[in-house]
Amino acid sequence: MNTMSASALLASRLIRNHNGNRNGFKSACAAGLLCMAISLLANAQTPAAPVPGIAPDAIQSYLQPLASNHTIAGAVTLIATKDKTVYLKATGYRDLSSREPMPENALFWIASTSKPMTATAFMMLVDEGKINLDDPVEKYLPEFKGQKVGPRHPDAATKAPGESAPQASIELVPAAHPIRIREILSHTSGLRFRSAAQPAALDLLPLKDAVRSYAAEPLLYQPGTDYEYSNEGLNTAARIIEVVSGIPYERFMQERLFNPLGMTDTTFWPNPEQISRLAMSYQLDAQTKDLKEITVGQLTYPLDDRLHRFPMPAGGLFSTAKDVATFCQMILNGGTFHGKRLLSQAAVNQMTSQQNGGHGGTSYGLGWSVGQHSFGHGGAFKNAVDIDPSTGRILVFMVQQNGPWGTPAGDAMVSTLERLADQVVAAGAASAPAASQR
């Protein structure tokens, strides 16, 4: 509804209330309100003057048309610095069919944005001297001893993202060296995206059994010589967390990471109340060129089933923009949160610097994607996190959409939001000295 129609509706309601009111005082109040409504109606076409010192909401102005034309169904955008949230707003709908608006505390499947969280928990054990990044994986998981390597399939370069290349049926060769911890965290171990034991949903096997299936298959290439985006690598790291800590991976995450940070909406099993806030998943329909509702193929339903669903460390977490931003603030603060240290600065530096040798034309750290000036991670359904230490800016973009965007504007969405987020943080920094003088 536009401003004119909204004002007209308000005026008509006030007229009806005034005409039907026998009380003089109430009638006078209604008449006064009617005058205010008429004044609003007369000025409805004139944009409100901007508040001095506050820039117009360029982010909402950018995203709302994309929601209106169904490039996206809805999203939540959060911008933060080391110590505060400077922008948080929802756009569009949580559920297109019911036209329910997207709430700011909407829950999202964050998919591979789980990887930095798992890597962070792992590095806590490195900090404690219980694990060395150059240790062989077989030191903790004997099932990885004696691994073989199979040659890459000729179609490997053209496989779909996240799809492991099939193996040619020729003789395998021994691995030049046992795969190392650093390699499983940086996608350079030769492990695949998924094993043959996980043909569909990735949360159907207990972590111990899933990792055993990885060890039973040949590596895609000699360890440390190439790059293959690998859920198996991060899942294997999570299994090592269990072996070294003596407690289940999900409990370690809860006790050592989520609880200390107050991340109450981050979980592998959303409860009924959280599910009521879960953003519906969508995909562009090739025929209709509109969004169609889908389920998450990597997950098993119902999502709160703790009996048949198991934690998927590389991509199984659900969270909110606020929780993800809190995690990012801890990382941006060098491993501290509200004065309490969870992780060393050295561990943060190792995670967020290139560790994969640039193989495959990529730059990846330990559980983090690393850029020239920033680091972060995306998820399978388009959510994104980007942290720029040089400006102290955190961007969390939460959306739930599979497949291609289908428009150039969609393809440019995250990079555009990064630019706009930089402007928001810069504007806040520029206004800070003036504010302190008042």
N, C-alpha and C positions, 0 to 999 in steps of 0.2 A: 504494500500500500504506500503511495507517495504522500508527501507532506500535505498537499492540498486536500486529497481525499480524506486523510486522517483528521484534518482540522474541520472539514465539513461534517464528518461523522460526529465529532465532538460537539459542534454547534447544534446539530439537529437533536442530539440527546439532551442537551441543556434546555432547548426550547420545549421539548416534551415534558421534562421535569418541572420547568417553570409554569407551564400552562396547567399542569395537573396539581399544583401545590396550593393549598388554601391558607397556609401559614404565612403571615406578612414577612416575618424575619427570614424564613427560608426562601420566600420569593425574592426578597431583595438580594440575598446571597446568590441565588440562581441567576438573577439578572446581571449581577456583577460578573459572575463567571461567564455569562453569555457574551458580555462586552469583551472580556479577555479572549474568548474563543474567536470572536469576529476579528479582533485585532490580529490574532495569530493567523487567521485565514487570509487576511489582507496582505500579510507579509510572508506568506508561506513560500513564495517563489524567490524570496531574497535569501541567499545563503547567510548563515550565521557568521558574524565577524569572528575571526580566529582569536583565541585567547592569547594575549601577549606572552611570548616565551614558550609557547607550546605549538609544535609543528602539527599540521594536519596528519591524520592517520594514513600515511602512504601505504602501509602494509595491507590494511583492510581495503583500501581503495584498489589495490592491486589484486587481492585474492577474491573479493566479492564477485566481480564479473566472471571469474573462473568457476566459482560455485554456481552462479546463475546459468552459465552455459553448459554445466555438467562436465567441465574438464575435471573437476573434483566434486565429490559429494559434500565434503566438509573437511575441516582441518582445525588444528589448534597450533598457534604460533607463540613461542615464548622466546624472549631475549633476556639475557641476564649478564651480569658482570660477576666478579669474584664474590661479592658480598650482598647482591640484591637482584631481584627481578625488576627489570625496567619496562617490560612489555609482556602482556599475556592477554590473548584474545582468541575467541573461537569464531569460525566462519562456516556458514552453510549448515548442513544437516548431519546429525548422527545417524538418522534413518530416513532415507528418501521416501519410502513408501508411506510412513506415518507423518512425514514432514516435521519430525521432532528436531528442534534446533540442536546443534552441536554444543555441549556444555564445555566449559573450560577444564573441568576435571574428568573429561571423557577418558576411558581406558582404551588402549591400543595394543595390538600384538606388535611388539617392536622388532621381532624377527632377529636379524643379525646384529642389531644394536645390543643384543645380549652378549656378543663377543667381547667388547671392551670391559664389561662387568665381570665376566668369567676370568678374563686375563688379569684384571685388577685383583681379584681374590687370589689367583694363583701367585701373583707377585708378592703377596703378603708372606707366603711361605718362603719365597726367595729371600725376602728381607730378613726372615728369621734364621736363615742359613740352613734350612731343611732341604732345599733344592738348589741346584746350580743350573743356570740356563744352558750350559754346554754338557750337561749330563746326558747320557743315552737314555732314551725312553725305557729300554729294556731293564735298566737298573731298578725301576719301580714296577714295571709290567713285563714279567718274563715271557709272556706270550708273543712279544715282538722280537724275540731272538731269532736270528737266522733268516731274516726277511729277504725276499727275492724282488727283482725288478723286471717288469715287462716293458717292451718297447711301446712308445706312443702310437696310437692308431692314426692312420693318415687323415681321418676326419676330425681329429682332435681340435684343430684350429677353428672349425666351423660349428662346433657343438653349441647348443644353447647355453646361456649363462647358468652356472650352477649344475650343469649336467656333466658328469664325469665321462671321459672318453672310454670307449670299450677297448679291451685288450686284444691284440692279434694272437692267434693260436700258434705261437712259436716258442722256442725254448726260453725259459727265464734265466736271468743271471743273478749272482749274489749282489747285494747292496755293497757299495764301496765302503760305507761305514754305517753303523747303526744310526737310525734317525735320532736326532737330538731334540731336547726340549725347545730350544730356540727355533728350530725348524717347524715344529708342530704349531707354534704360536704365530708364525709368520707365513704360513702356507707354502713352505719350501721343502716339506718332508717327503713329498711323493704320495701322501695319502689322498684319497679321493674326496669328493663332495659327500657321497653317501655310499654305503656298501650294498651288495646284492641282497643282504638280509633286511634291507629297509626299502622295499620297492615303492612304497606309497608314503603314508604318514611316517614322520620321523620321531614320534614320541611313544611308539608301541613296545620298545624294548627297554628293560632296565639298563642303566648306563654300563654296568659291568659286562652284560651280554653284547651290547652294541659295540663296545670297544674290542671285545674278543673277535667279533666279525671283521673288524678293520684289519686286525693283525693277521687274519687268515688269508687275506687277499694280497696279491703282488702290488708293489708300489708302481706308480705311473712313470717315475723317472728316478735317476740316482739322486739321493738326498742332497739338498743344497744346491742343485744345478738348475732348477727351474721353479716356476710358480704355478700353482693350481689352487684356486680358491677352495678351501677344504673345511667343511663342517666337522669332518672326522678328526682333524687336528685339534681343534678347540675342545671337542668332546673328550678326546684322549687326555688333554691337559686336566679337564675336570675329574676324570677318573683318577689321575695322579693325586689331585687334591684329596680324594677320599682315602687313598692308600696311605698318604703321608700324615694326614690329620686324624685318621681313624674314625671320622664321622661322615655321614652322607653329604654329598656335594651340596644339595639344596639346603641342608641345615647349616653348613659352613657359610653359604651365601647369606642366609638369613641372620645368623649370629654375628658374622664378622663384617658384613657390608650393609645390608638393608636396615637392620635395627639401629646400628650406630648413626646412620644418616637419616633415620626417620622416614624411610621409603616405604610407607604403609600400603601403597597401591602397586607395589612391584611384586609379581608372583608368577609361578608357573601354572597355578590353579586359581583363576579368579572365582570368587564366591558369588552367590546370587546377586548381592547388591552391586558388586563390581560389574557383573555381566549386564546389569540393567544400564550401566554407563558405557558399555562396550560399543565403539564405533562399528557400524556394519561395514562389511568388505564389499568392494565393487571392482568391476572390470569393464573396459570399453567393449561393447558388443560390435563385432565387425559388420554385422548386417544393419542394425538400427542406428549405429553411430552414437548410441547413448549408453549410459551406465547400466549395468545389470548387477544385481546382488549375487554374491557368491559366498562360499565358505572357504576356509583356509585349508588347502589340500595337504599341507605339511603337518596338520594337527588332527587329533582325534576328538570327536564330540561324544558326550557333553564335555565342555572344557573344565568343569569342576570335578571330574571323575578322577579321584586319586588312586583308584584301584587298577584302572587299565591304562592311564596316561602316566608317562614317566618324564622327568625333567630332561629337556634338550638344551644343554649348556650353550651350544653355538647359535641357537635361534628360537628358544621357546618361551621367553619372558613376555609378560604383559606389563604395561606401565602407563603412567600419565606424563604429561609434559613437565609438571612440577617435580615429580620424582626424578625423571631423567636429568633435569636441570640441576637438581641438588647433587646428584652424582658428578655431573660435569664441573660444578663449582669446587667440589673436593679435589678433583684432578687439576683444575686451573690454579688452585691454591697449593699445589705441590704435594698433595696427599694429606692435607689437614682439613678438618671441618670443625668450626666453632672452637678452634684452639686445640683440638684433639687430633693427634697424628694417627692415621690409618695406614699410610703407605709412605715410604721414603721418597724424597725428591729424586734420588737416583733411579728408583724403580719407575717413577713417572717418566723420567727422561728416556729410559730404555724403551718403554712401551710406545712412546710417541715420536721416536726417531726411526728412520728407515732401517729395517733389519733383514729385508729380503733380497738385498743386493740389486734391486731394480729389475729383477727377472720378470719376464713377461711384459715389460714396459710399465710396470706398476711400482708403487711406492707404499710399502706396508711395514708397520712396526710390529709390536707384539699385541695382537688383538685390536689394533687401531689402524685405520687408513691414514696415511701421512701425506700432506700436501707441502707446498713450498713455504707457506706462511701459517698454515693451520693443520689441525688433525681432527678426525671425527669418525663417523661410521654411518652407513645407511642400512636400511632394512628392505626385505623382499617386497613389501607393500608400500614402498616409496617414502617411509619416514626417514628423517635425516637429522644428524647431529653434527655441528661444526663448531670447533673451539679455536679462536685466534688469540694466542698468548700475547702477541705484539700489541693488540688493542684491548685485551682483556674482555673480549666479546664471546658470548655463548649463544648459539642459535639452536633451538629445538623446534623441529617442524614435524608435527604428528598428523599423519594421513593414513588411510587404509585402502589402498588401491593396487591391484595387480595388473601386470602387463604394461604395454606402452601407454603413454598419456594420450597420444593421438593428435596432438596439436603442438606447433612450435612453442606456444606460450607455456604449455605443460612441460615440455622438455627443458625450458629455461627457468622453471619455477624456483628450484633450490638456489641456483646461482643468483637469481634476482633477489631472493629473500636474504641471501648473505650480504649483498650490496646494501639493501635497505636496512638490515640490522646494523651494519657498520655505521650508517648515517644516524640511526637512533642513538647508538652508544656515543658517537662523536658529539652529537647535539647535547647529550646529557653531560658529557665531560666539559663542554664549552660553557654550559650554564652553571656548573658547580661553583666556580669562584664568585660569580655574581650573587648567587644564592647565599653564600657564606658571609657576604658583606652586609646583607640586609639585617 
